[in-house]
Amino acid sequence: MSLSESSYCFLINCLSNSSRAESFFKERENYLENLFPDSEFIYIQPQDSIKDIAKAKAESFTHIIACGGDGTVNRVANGII
């Protein structure tokens, strides 16, 4: 698969990094979109289910990027599996 056929979904846990993750990624969206064409940024709020979102997005993206701590990575991995 070539890079042009890839699609990327960034799952950003807004509570990560003492709730600074959201602003960190929003400031860098344009830069990341240039590096990773066909990207989507999902800002996960406390009431959202990371696992359910990851499961749904895994059906339509070739790459799911978990942005947060080890708990975020664990929930995303469980959603994909």
C-alpha positions in Angstrom: 0.0 0.0 0.0 1.4 3.4 -0.9 1.2 6.5 1.2 -1.4 7.9 -1.1 -3.7 5.0 -0.4 -3.4 5.5 3.3 -5.9 7.3 5.5 -5.3 8.4 9.1 -7.6 8.9 12.0 -6.1 10.7 15.0 -8.0 9.9 18.2 -7.1 12.6 20.7 -8.0 12.1 24.3 -8.8 15.7 25.4 -8.0 14.8 29.1 -4.4 13.8 28.3 -1.5 15.9 29.4 -3.5 17.6 32.1 -6.2 18.5 29.5 -3.7 20.2 27.2 -3.8 17.6 24.4 -6.7 19.2 22.6 -5.1 22.6 22.1 -1.7 20.9 21.3 -3.2 19.0 18.4 -5.5 21.8 17.2 -2.5 24.1 16.8 -0.8 21.4 14.7 -3.7 20.1 12.6 -2.6 21.8 9.4 1.0 20.6 9.7 -0.2 17.0 10.4 -2.6 17.1 7.5 0.2 18.0 5.2 2.3 15.1 6.4 -0.7 12.7 6.5 -3.2 13.4 3.7 -6.7 12.1 4.2 -6.6 12.6 7.9 -9.3 13.1 10.4 -9.0 14.4 13.9 -11.4 13.2 16.5 -11.3 15.0 19.9 -12.6 12.6 22.5 -14.4 14.2 25.4 -14.9 12.5 28.8 -18.4 11.3 28.0 -17.2 9.6 24.8 -16.3 5.9 24.5 -12.7 5.7 23.1 -13.2 2.0 22.5 -16.4 2.4 20.5 -15.0 5.3 18.4 -11.8 3.4 17.6 -13.9 0.4 16.5 -16.0 2.5 14.2 -13.1 4.4 12.7 -11.0 1.2 12.1 -13.6 0.2 9.5 -12.9 3.3 7.3 -9.2 4.2 8.0 -6.0 2.4 7.3 -4.3 3.9 10.3 -5.6 4.7 13.8 -3.4 6.9 15.9 -4.0 6.9 19.6 -3.0 10.3 21.1 -3.0 10.2 24.9 -1.5 8.1 27.6 -1.3 4.3 28.1 -5.0 4.2 29.0 -5.9 5.8 25.7 -3.7 3.4 23.8 -5.2 0.4 25.6 -8.8 1.5 24.9 -8.0 2.2 21.2 -6.3 -1.2 20.9 -9.3 -2.9 22.5 -11.6 -1.1 20.1 -9.6 -2.2 17.1 -9.4 -5.8 18.2 
